[in-house]
Amino acid sequence: MIKRFQIRKGGRFMIGVLALAGGAVPSAPAAGVVESAITEFSADRRAVASAYAVPWAEAALDREAALLKDWQGKVEAVDYAALAPAERVDWHLLRSHLAGGQETLTLERERLGGMEPLLAFRRPLQELLGRQELRQDIDPQAAAGVLAQALTEVKALRKRLEEGRAKDAPAEALKPGPVLASRTAGAMDQLRDAMGEWFKFYHGFQPDFSWWVRQPHEALAKGLEETAIYLRKEVAGLKGEPDDPLVGDPIGATALAARITREMIPYSAEELLAVAEREFAWCGGELQKAAAAMGCQDGKQALAKIKETHAAPGGQAAMAVAAGLQAIRFVEERELVTIPALAGETWRLGMLGVDQQKSLPYAVYSDPRMLVAYAHESMSHEDKLMSMRGNNAAFLHIVTPHELIPGHHLQGFMARRYAPHRQLFRTPFFVEGWALHWEMLLWDLGYVATPEEKVGALFWRMHRCARIMVSLKFHLGAMTPAEMVDFLVDRVGHERTGATAEVRRYIGSSYGPLYQAAYMLGGLQLRALYQELTGPGKLTPRAFHDAVLQQNAIPLEMIRAILTGAEMPRDWKPSWRF
């Protein structure tokens, strides 16, 4: 049973939902015209991406742009006044998502333009591969000619690259920097893979195809592979070694501002950096208090002390299990969130391999497993010690509920069951913010009880503040990867190996430019919403958390609008200053 209530704030009333005794929770949004549109658009986009798969081809970029423009027209044509409140939320989410897609295409075109001097051979080759996509007949002799010409140009490119690296190279020589070299190497790998799929389509099925095409295809594939290796290893310095330089691809201030807008956060990058500085200062004060309680002179000494309290070889998994069960008991005893029996039953553990730990030095979640990091017998003695120190008991104590329950495991379990159409709008500000909110709430409620546990929790909290600082400054062009590593080591207390692995992941292509900032900022958003909507006469903690989970992983300002019943006019814009 549910009951409506009102909170008076700022001279107006906000409508909310209050769960009465018995644990009633707001139901998930009903299906409607916008939900159907989201489902259809998602299917359309998958169809286009699958059908236009030649990498970095204008045809693929143009087709996606046309799809987005067509859907933008459909969204604008919706009778907004007739939409229910939940559908209005979905309408704004879809509208923003489409605009963000166009912005991403603009950035991709800019990056393609930067690679053009190194990929001058690509257009005829992409057109050849595209003929098979468009179900057009192939002329094997003509195809062989395209491949042979591309190989000639790749060889000429390799020669120009080598000339540009000579000590006496003229100023106008081709001299790509590490970022451009790494990006182009990846594009060449993608083209070579696409060529391989194209070749398999005809080889052995069209008699004259192999006679003409086999040799130039093999030669071009080898030329692309060797040139990509040269760009990656010799120009960018990426040789697959632990001491490889850290090479990332910053997006710049304009694109960064656009990404922040799409996350529905009404702050500038500079304002978010100020938030991080404020939170970092709070952590420093609390760390000093915890260090004093441990009998240490300062936070650095306290961190060094807890890093020596780690599991013996073979004991890390058992320690993680104990921490996971402790967190579940703590949450259930205080009725903080509903934990379905199946969610509690199905979480598992795994171990991160040596190569994985080069970019994932700490525990991570990979449904349904928390992957635990710990020293492996094949590591050097120094790396073993750093891995053990970096995954000590105090660190693991708060990492485990972050990754499992009530964190990512519970979150993912619920996301597959409530408003699944909103997975299209999945944002790290909710995904990671949910887990950070719990870290802060567990601190408030006494789960982090001992001074040692507080030092461990504060390390991670400072780390999340630092993630905002270093990642935003990197994309603004104000901090180099080496400076990022130094900051994590000197200001947060990371082991250098762990800090290097962290930065390698931050600047890589696997995560968006705002992902690292999203942990703390999303946590602060959810924390502010929790403080606003829970308490006497308002939502219970369990009702609040259950209601949040039932909205799926959408921007938190939209969840706030749903839970408060806020009006959302057609021209609505983000305005929540959390």
C-alpha positions as CSV (number, residue, x, y, z in Angstrom):
1,M,0.0,0.0,0.0
2,I,1.3,3.5,-0.8
3,K,0.4,6.9,0.2
4,R,1.0,10.3,-1.4
5,F,2.8,13.0,0.7
6,Q,4.1,16.5,0.1
7,I,7.3,18.2,1.1
8,R,7.3,22.0,1.2
9,K,10.6,23.4,-0.1
10,G,11.6,26.6,-1.7
11,G,8.0,28.0,-1.6
12,R,6.5,25.1,-3.5
13,F,5.2,21.6,-2.9
14,M,7.0,18.5,-4.3
15,I,5.0,15.3,-4.6
16,G,6.6,12.1,-3.4
17,V,5.7,8.5,-2.6
18,L,5.8,7.1,0.9
19,A,5.9,3.4,1.6
20,L,3.9,2.5,4.6
21,A,4.7,-0.2,7.1
22,G,4.9,-3.6,5.4
23,G,7.6,-2.5,2.8
24,A,5.4,-1.4,-0.1
25,V,7.4,0.2,-2.8
26,P,6.5,2.3,-5.8
27,S,5.8,0.2,-8.9
28,A,7.9,0.4,-12.0
29,P,6.8,2.7,-14.8
30,A,4.0,1.5,-17.0
31,A,4.8,0.8,-20.7
32,G,3.7,3.5,-23.1
33,V,4.3,5.1,-26.5
34,V,7.8,6.4,-25.6
35,E,8.9,3.0,-24.1
36,S,7.9,1.4,-27.4
37,A,9.8,4.1,-29.3
38,I,12.9,3.4,-27.2
39,T,12.7,-0.3,-27.9
40,E,12.3,0.4,-31.7
41,F,15.1,2.9,-31.8
42,S,17.4,0.5,-30.0
43,A,16.6,-2.2,-32.5
44,D,17.1,0.2,-35.5
45,R,20.5,1.3,-34.2
46,R,21.6,-2.3,-33.7
47,A,20.5,-3.1,-37.3
48,V,22.4,-0.1,-38.8
49,A,25.5,-0.8,-36.8
50,S,25.5,-4.5,-37.9
51,A,24.8,-3.7,-41.5
52,Y,27.3,-0.8,-41.9
53,A,30.3,-2.3,-40.3
54,V,33.2,-1.1,-42.4
55,P,35.3,0.7,-39.8
56,W,35.9,4.5,-40.1
57,A,33.8,4.6,-43.4
58,E,31.9,7.7,-44.3
59,A,29.0,5.5,-45.3
60,A,28.7,4.1,-41.8
61,L,29.0,7.5,-40.2
62,D,26.5,9.1,-42.6
63,R,24.0,6.3,-42.1
64,E,24.1,6.6,-38.3
65,A,23.7,10.3,-38.6
66,A,20.7,9.9,-40.8
67,L,19.2,7.4,-38.3
68,L,19.7,9.8,-35.4
69,K,18.2,12.7,-37.4
70,D,15.2,10.6,-38.4
71,W,14.5,9.6,-34.8
72,Q,15.0,13.2,-33.6
73,G,12.2,14.2,-35.9
74,K,10.0,11.3,-34.5
75,V,10.6,12.4,-30.9
76,E,9.9,16.0,-31.6
77,A,6.6,15.0,-33.2
78,V,5.3,13.2,-30.1
79,D,2.3,14.8,-28.4
80,Y,4.2,15.7,-25.3
81,A,1.1,17.1,-23.4
82,A,-0.5,13.7,-23.6
83,L,2.4,11.9,-22.0
84,A,2.1,10.5,-18.5
85,P,4.9,11.7,-16.0
86,A,7.0,8.5,-16.4
87,E,6.7,8.8,-20.2
88,R,7.9,12.4,-20.1
89,V,11.0,11.2,-18.3
90,D,11.6,8.6,-21.0
91,W,11.0,11.3,-23.7
92,H,13.6,13.6,-22.3
93,L,16.0,10.7,-21.9
94,L,15.6,9.6,-25.5
95,R,15.8,13.2,-26.8
96,S,19.1,13.8,-24.9
97,H,20.5,10.4,-26.0
98,L,19.9,11.2,-29.7
99,A,21.6,14.6,-29.3
100,G,24.5,12.9,-27.6
101,G,24.8,10.4,-30.5
102,Q,25.2,13.3,-32.9
103,E,27.9,14.9,-30.8
104,T,29.8,11.6,-30.6
105,L,29.7,11.3,-34.4
106,T,31.1,14.9,-34.7
107,L,34.0,13.8,-32.4
108,E,34.6,10.7,-34.5
109,R,34.7,12.7,-37.7
110,E,37.2,15.1,-36.1
111,R,39.4,12.1,-35.1
112,L,39.1,10.6,-38.6
113,G,40.2,13.9,-40.0
114,G,43.3,13.8,-37.8
115,M,44.2,10.3,-39.1
116,E,43.6,11.2,-42.7
117,P,47.3,11.8,-43.6
118,L,48.1,8.3,-42.3
119,L,45.0,6.6,-43.9
120,A,45.1,8.2,-47.3
121,F,44.7,4.7,-48.8
122,R,41.5,3.9,-47.0
123,R,38.6,5.2,-49.2
124,P,38.9,2.9,-52.2
125,L,39.5,0.0,-49.8
126,Q,36.4,0.9,-47.7
127,E,34.3,1.2,-50.8
128,L,35.4,-2.2,-52.0
129,L,34.5,-3.8,-48.6
130,G,31.2,-1.8,-48.6
131,R,30.1,-3.4,-51.9
132,Q,29.7,-6.8,-50.2
133,E,27.7,-5.1,-47.4
134,L,25.4,-3.6,-50.1
135,R,24.9,-7.0,-51.8
136,Q,26.7,-5.8,-55.0
137,D,28.6,-8.0,-57.4
138,I,32.4,-8.1,-57.2
139,D,34.9,-7.9,-60.0
140,P,37.8,-10.0,-58.6
141,Q,40.4,-8.5,-61.0
142,A,39.3,-4.9,-60.1
143,A,39.3,-5.9,-56.4
144,A,42.9,-7.1,-56.7
145,G,43.9,-3.8,-58.2
146,V,42.3,-1.9,-55.3
147,L,44.2,-4.1,-52.8
148,A,47.5,-3.7,-54.7
149,Q,47.2,0.0,-54.9
150,A,46.4,0.2,-51.2
151,L,49.6,-1.8,-50.4
152,T,51.7,0.6,-52.5
153,E,50.3,3.5,-50.5
154,V,50.9,1.7,-47.2
155,K,54.5,1.0,-48.1
156,A,54.9,4.7,-49.1
157,L,53.4,5.7,-45.7
158,R,55.9,3.4,-43.9
159,K,58.8,5.0,-45.7
160,R,57.5,8.5,-44.9
161,L,57.1,7.6,-41.2
162,E,60.7,6.3,-41.1
163,E,61.9,9.5,-42.8
164,G,60.0,11.6,-40.3
165,R,61.8,9.9,-37.4
166,A,65.3,10.6,-38.8
167,K,67.4,13.2,-36.9
168,D,67.7,15.4,-40.0
169,A,64.0,15.1,-41.0
170,P,62.6,18.4,-42.5
171,A,59.9,20.3,-40.6
172,E,57.2,19.3,-43.1
173,A,57.9,15.5,-42.7
174,L,55.2,13.2,-41.4
175,K,55.7,13.1,-37.6
176,P,52.6,11.8,-35.8
177,G,52.6,12.1,-32.0
178,P,52.0,9.1,-29.8
179,V,48.3,9.7,-29.5
180,L,47.7,9.9,-33.2
181,A,50.0,7.0,-33.9
182,S,48.2,4.8,-31.4
183,R,44.7,5.8,-32.7
184,T,45.8,5.1,-36.3
185,A,47.3,1.7,-35.4
186,G,43.9,0.7,-33.9
187,A,42.1,1.9,-37.1
188,M,44.5,-0.2,-39.3
189,D,43.8,-3.3,-37.1
190,Q,40.1,-2.7,-37.6
191,L,40.5,-2.4,-41.3
192,R,42.6,-5.5,-41.5
193,D,40.0,-7.5,-39.5
194,A,37.2,-6.2,-41.8
195,M,39.3,-7.3,-44.8
196,G,39.6,-10.8,-43.4
197,E,35.8,-11.1,-43.0
198,W,35.3,-9.8,-46.6
199,F,37.9,-12.3,-47.9
200,K,36.2,-15.2,-46.2
201,F,32.8,-14.3,-47.8
202,Y,34.2,-15.0,-51.3
203,H,37.1,-17.3,-50.8
204,G,36.3,-20.9,-52.0
205,F,32.9,-19.9,-53.2
206,Q,33.8,-17.8,-56.2
207,P,36.4,-19.7,-58.3
208,D,38.2,-16.7,-59.9
209,F,38.2,-14.7,-56.7
210,S,41.1,-16.5,-54.9
211,W,43.1,-16.6,-58.2
212,W,43.1,-12.8,-58.3
213,V,42.7,-11.7,-54.7
214,R,44.5,-14.1,-52.4
215,Q,48.0,-12.8,-52.9
216,P,47.3,-9.0,-52.8
217,H,45.0,-9.6,-49.8
218,E,47.6,-11.4,-47.9
219,A,50.3,-8.8,-48.7
220,L,48.1,-5.9,-47.8
221,A,47.0,-7.6,-44.5
222,K,50.7,-8.1,-43.7
223,G,51.5,-4.5,-44.6
224,L,48.7,-3.1,-42.4
225,E,49.8,-5.3,-39.5
226,E,53.4,-4.4,-39.8
227,T,52.6,-0.7,-40.1
228,A,50.2,-0.8,-37.2
229,I,52.9,-2.5,-35.1
230,Y,55.4,0.2,-36.2
231,L,53.1,3.0,-35.2
232,R,52.2,1.4,-31.9
233,K,55.7,0.3,-30.9
234,E,58.2,2.6,-32.5
235,V,56.2,5.8,-32.7
236,A,53.9,5.6,-29.7
237,G,56.3,3.4,-27.7
238,L,53.7,0.9,-26.7
239,K,55.5,-2.4,-26.6
240,G,53.4,-4.4,-24.2
241,E,55.8,-3.9,-21.3
242,P,55.1,-2.7,-17.8
243,D,57.1,0.4,-18.3
244,D,55.3,1.4,-21.5
245,P,54.5,5.1,-21.8
246,L,50.9,6.0,-20.9
247,V,49.1,7.2,-24.1
248,G,45.6,8.4,-24.1
249,D,43.3,10.4,-26.4
250,P,41.9,13.5,-24.6
251,I,38.6,14.8,-26.1
252,G,39.1,18.5,-25.2
253,A,37.1,21.1,-23.3
254,T,34.2,21.5,-25.8
255,A,33.5,17.8,-26.1
256,L,33.9,17.4,-22.4
257,A,31.3,20.1,-21.7
258,A,28.9,18.5,-24.1
259,R,29.3,15.1,-22.3
260,I,28.6,16.7,-18.9
261,T,25.4,18.2,-20.4
262,R,24.3,14.9,-21.7
263,E,24.7,13.4,-18.2
264,M,22.2,16.0,-17.1
265,I,24.6,17.7,-14.7
266,P,24.3,21.5,-14.6
267,Y,27.9,22.1,-13.7
268,S,31.0,23.1,-15.6
269,A,34.1,21.0,-15.5
270,E,35.7,23.7,-13.3
271,E,32.9,23.5,-10.8
272,L,33.1,19.7,-10.7
273,L,36.8,20.1,-9.9
274,A,36.0,22.4,-7.1
275,V,33.6,19.8,-5.7
276,A,36.4,17.2,-5.8
277,E,38.8,19.6,-4.0
278,R,36.2,20.2,-1.2
279,E,35.6,16.5,-0.7
280,F,39.3,15.7,-0.9
281,A,39.9,18.2,1.9
282,W,37.2,16.6,4.1
283,C,38.8,13.2,3.6
284,G,42.2,14.6,4.6
285,G,40.8,15.9,7.9
286,E,39.1,12.6,8.7
287,L,42.2,10.6,7.7
288,Q,44.2,12.6,10.2
289,K,41.7,11.8,13.0
290,A,41.8,8.1,12.1
291,A,45.6,8.1,12.0
292,A,45.7,9.7,15.5
293,A,43.4,7.0,16.8
294,M,45.8,4.4,15.4
295,G,48.7,6.1,17.2
296,C,50.2,7.3,13.8
297,Q,51.7,10.6,13.1
298,D,49.8,11.2,9.9
299,G,47.7,9.6,7.2
300,K,50.7,8.4,5.2
301,Q,52.0,6.4,8.2
302,A,48.5,5.0,8.9
303,L,48.1,3.9,5.3
304,A,51.5,2.2,5.4
305,K,50.4,0.4,8.6
306,I,47.2,-1.0,7.2
307,K,48.8,-2.1,4.0
308,E,50.8,-4.6,6.0
309,T,47.5,-6.2,7.2
310,H,46.7,-8.5,4.3
311,A,45.7,-12.1,3.7
312,A,48.4,-14.7,3.5
313,P,48.8,-16.4,0.1
314,G,45.7,-18.4,-0.6
315,G,43.5,-16.4,1.8
316,Q,42.2,-13.5,-0.2
317,A,39.1,-15.2,-1.5
318,A,38.0,-16.3,2.0
319,M,38.6,-12.8,3.3
320,A,36.3,-11.4,0.5
321,V,33.6,-14.0,1.4
322,A,33.6,-12.9,5.0
323,A,33.4,-9.2,4.1
324,G,30.5,-9.9,1.7
325,L,28.5,-11.8,4.3
326,Q,29.2,-9.1,6.9
327,A,27.9,-6.4,4.6
328,I,24.7,-8.4,3.8
329,R,24.0,-8.9,7.5
330,F,24.5,-5.3,8.2
331,V,22.2,-4.1,5.5
332,E,19.4,-6.6,6.3
333,E,19.5,-6.0,10.0
334,R,18.9,-2.3,9.4
335,E,16.3,-2.8,6.7
336,L,18.2,-0.5,4.3
337,V,17.2,-2.2,1.0
338,T,15.4,-5.3,-0.2
339,I,17.7,-8.1,-1.1
340,P,15.9,-10.7,-3.1
341,A,16.8,-14.3,-2.1
342,L,18.1,-15.1,-5.5
343,A,20.3,-12.1,-5.6
344,G,21.8,-13.1,-2.2
345,E,22.3,-16.7,-3.5
346,T,24.0,-16.1,-6.8
347,W,27.0,-13.8,-6.2
348,R,30.3,-15.5,-6.8
349,L,34.0,-14.8,-6.7
350,G,36.8,-15.0,-9.3
351,M,40.5,-14.1,-9.4
352,L,42.0,-11.4,-11.7
353,G,44.9,-12.8,-13.8
354,V,48.4,-11.3,-13.9
355,D,47.7,-9.5,-17.3
356,Q,44.3,-8.2,-16.1
357,Q,46.0,-6.7,-13.0
358,K,48.1,-4.5,-15.3
359,S,44.9,-2.3,-15.8
360,L,42.7,-3.7,-12.9
361,P,44.9,-3.7,-9.8
362,Y,41.9,-3.9,-7.4
363,A,38.7,-5.9,-7.2
364,V,36.1,-5.4,-9.8
365,Y,32.6,-6.7,-10.6
366,S,31.8,-8.9,-13.6
367,D,28.3,-10.4,-13.3
368,P,27.9,-12.4,-11.2
369,R,31.4,-12.4,-9.8
370,M,33.5,-10.1,-7.8
371,L,36.9,-10.5,-9.4
372,V,39.5,-10.4,-6.6
373,A,43.0,-9.0,-7.1
374,Y,46.0,-10.6,-5.3
375,A,49.6,-11.5,-5.9
376,H,50.2,-14.4,-8.3
377,E,53.1,-16.7,-7.9
378,S,54.5,-15.7,-11.4
379,M,54.9,-12.0,-10.3
380,S,58.2,-10.6,-9.3
381,H,58.9,-10.3,-5.6
382,E,58.3,-6.5,-5.7
383,D,55.1,-6.8,-7.7
384,K,53.8,-9.5,-5.3
385,L,54.3,-7.2,-2.3
386,M,52.7,-4.2,-4.0
387,S,49.6,-6.3,-5.0
388,M,49.3,-7.6,-1.4
389,R,49.6,-4.2,0.1
390,G,47.2,-2.7,-2.4
391,N,44.6,-5.3,-1.6
392,N,44.8,-5.4,2.2
393,A,42.0,-6.2,4.6
394,A,41.0,-2.6,5.3
395,F,40.7,-1.8,1.6
396,L,38.7,-5.0,0.9
397,H,36.3,-4.3,3.8
398,I,34.6,-1.5,1.9
399,V,35.4,-2.6,-1.6
400,T,33.3,-5.8,-1.2
401,P,29.9,-4.2,-0.5
402,H,30.7,-1.8,-3.3
403,E,31.1,-4.6,-5.8
404,L,28.5,-7.1,-4.4
405,I,25.6,-6.3,-2.0
406,P,24.3,-3.7,-1.7
407,G,26.5,-2.5,-4.6
408,H,26.8,-3.6,-8.2
409,H,25.6,-7.2,-7.8
410,L,22.3,-6.1,-6.3
411,Q,22.1,-3.2,-8.7
412,G,22.5,-5.3,-11.8
413,F,20.1,-7.9,-10.5
414,M,17.4,-5.3,-10.2
415,A,18.2,-3.5,-13.5
416,R,17.4,-6.7,-15.4
417,R,14.0,-6.8,-13.8
418,Y,12.7,-3.2,-13.7
419,A,12.3,-0.7,-16.6
420,P,14.8,-2.7,-18.8
421,H,14.1,-0.4,-21.8
422,R,16.0,2.2,-19.9
423,Q,19.3,0.3,-20.3
424,L,19.9,2.4,-23.3
425,F,20.4,5.4,-21.0
426,R,22.7,3.6,-18.6
427,T,25.0,6.1,-17.0
428,P,28.1,5.6,-14.8
429,F,26.8,8.4,-12.6
430,F,24.1,6.0,-11.4
431,V,26.0,2.7,-11.8
432,E,29.1,3.8,-9.8
433,G,27.2,6.5,-7.9
434,W,25.0,3.8,-6.4
435,A,28.0,2.0,-5.0
436,L,29.6,5.2,-3.7
437,H,26.4,6.2,-2.0
438,W,26.6,3.0,-0.1
439,E,30.2,3.5,0.9
440,M,29.2,6.9,2.4
441,L,26.0,5.6,4.0
442,L,27.8,2.6,5.5
443,W,30.3,5.0,7.0
444,D,27.5,7.1,8.5
445,L,25.8,4.1,10.0
446,G,28.9,2.6,11.6
447,Y,29.7,-0.3,9.3
448,V,33.2,1.3,9.1
449,A,33.9,0.9,12.7
450,T,37.6,0.7,13.6
451,P,40.2,3.3,12.9
452,E,41.9,0.9,10.5
453,E,38.7,0.4,8.6
454,K,38.2,4.2,8.4
455,V,41.7,4.6,7.0
456,G,40.8,2.0,4.3
457,A,37.5,3.6,3.5
458,L,39.0,7.1,3.4
459,F,41.7,5.9,1.0
460,W,39.0,4.9,-1.5
461,R,37.0,8.0,-0.9
462,M,40.1,10.2,-1.6
463,H,40.8,8.0,-4.6
464,R,37.4,8.8,-6.0
465,C,38.0,12.5,-5.5
466,A,41.3,12.2,-7.2
467,R,39.6,10.4,-10.1
468,I,37.6,13.5,-10.8
469,M,40.6,15.7,-10.6
470,V,43.0,13.7,-12.8
471,S,40.5,12.5,-15.4
472,L,38.9,15.9,-16.0
473,K,42.2,17.7,-16.1
474,F,43.5,15.0,-18.6
475,H,40.7,15.6,-21.0
476,L,41.0,19.4,-20.5
477,G,44.7,19.1,-21.5
478,A,45.8,20.3,-18.1
479,M,47.5,17.1,-16.8
480,T,49.7,14.5,-18.4
481,P,49.4,10.8,-17.7
482,A,52.7,10.8,-15.8
483,E,51.4,13.7,-13.6
484,M,48.2,11.6,-13.0
485,V,50.3,8.7,-11.7
486,D,52.3,11.0,-9.4
487,F,49.1,12.5,-8.0
488,L,47.7,9.1,-7.1
489,V,50.9,8.0,-5.5
490,D,51.8,11.3,-3.6
491,R,48.4,12.6,-2.7
492,V,46.3,9.5,-2.3
493,G,48.7,6.8,-1.3
494,H,48.6,4.3,-4.1
495,E,51.4,1.8,-4.8
496,R,53.1,3.1,-8.0
497,T,52.2,-0.1,-9.9
498,G,48.6,0.2,-8.9
499,A,48.5,3.9,-9.8
500,T,50.0,3.2,-13.2
501,A,47.5,0.5,-13.9
502,E,44.7,2.9,-12.8
503,V,45.8,5.7,-15.1
504,R,46.3,3.2,-18.0
505,R,42.6,2.3,-17.7
506,Y,41.4,6.0,-17.2
507,I,43.0,7.1,-20.5
508,G,42.2,4.0,-22.5
509,S,39.3,3.5,-24.9
510,S,37.3,1.1,-22.7
511,Y,35.7,3.8,-20.6
512,G,34.1,7.1,-21.4
513,P,35.8,10.4,-20.5
514,L,33.5,11.0,-17.5
515,Y,33.5,7.5,-16.2
516,Q,36.1,8.1,-13.5
517,A,34.5,11.3,-12.3
518,A,31.1,9.6,-12.1
519,Y,32.0,7.5,-9.0
520,M,32.1,10.3,-6.4
521,L,29.9,12.8,-8.3
522,G,27.1,10.2,-8.7
523,G,27.5,9.2,-5.1
524,L,27.1,12.8,-4.0
525,Q,24.0,13.1,-6.1
526,L,22.4,10.0,-4.6
527,R,23.5,11.0,-1.1
528,A,21.8,14.4,-1.5
529,L,18.6,12.8,-2.8
530,Y,18.6,10.3,0.1
531,Q,18.9,13.1,2.6
532,E,16.1,15.0,0.9
533,L,13.6,12.2,0.7
534,T,14.1,10.0,3.8
535,G,13.4,10.7,7.4
536,P,10.3,11.1,9.6
537,G,7.2,11.4,7.5
538,K,9.1,10.7,4.4
539,L,10.4,7.5,2.7
540,T,12.0,4.8,4.8
541,P,15.6,3.9,3.7
542,R,14.4,0.6,2.3
543,A,11.6,2.2,0.3
544,F,13.9,4.9,-1.0
545,H,16.6,2.4,-2.2
546,D,14.0,0.1,-3.7
547,A,12.3,2.9,-5.5
548,V,15.7,4.1,-6.9
549,L,16.6,0.7,-8.2
550,Q,13.3,0.3,-9.9
551,Q,14.0,3.3,-12.2
552,N,17.1,1.6,-13.7
553,A,20.5,3.2,-14.3
554,I,19.4,6.6,-15.6
555,P,20.7,10.1,-14.8
556,L,20.0,10.8,-11.1
557,E,18.3,14.1,-11.8
558,M,15.7,12.1,-13.7
559,I,15.3,9.7,-10.8
560,R,14.8,12.7,-8.5
561,A,12.1,14.1,-10.8
562,I,10.3,10.7,-10.7
563,L,10.5,10.3,-6.9
564,T,9.4,13.9,-6.2
565,G,6.7,14.0,-8.8
566,A,8.4,17.1,-10.3
567,E,6.7,18.8,-13.3
568,M,8.6,18.3,-16.5
569,P,7.7,20.8,-19.2
570,R,8.7,20.1,-22.8
571,D,11.6,22.6,-22.5
572,W,12.9,21.1,-19.2
573,K,16.6,21.5,-18.6
574,P,18.8,20.0,-15.8
575,S,19.0,22.4,-12.8
576,W,19.6,20.3,-9.7
577,R,22.6,21.7,-7.8
578,F,23.4,18.7,-5.5
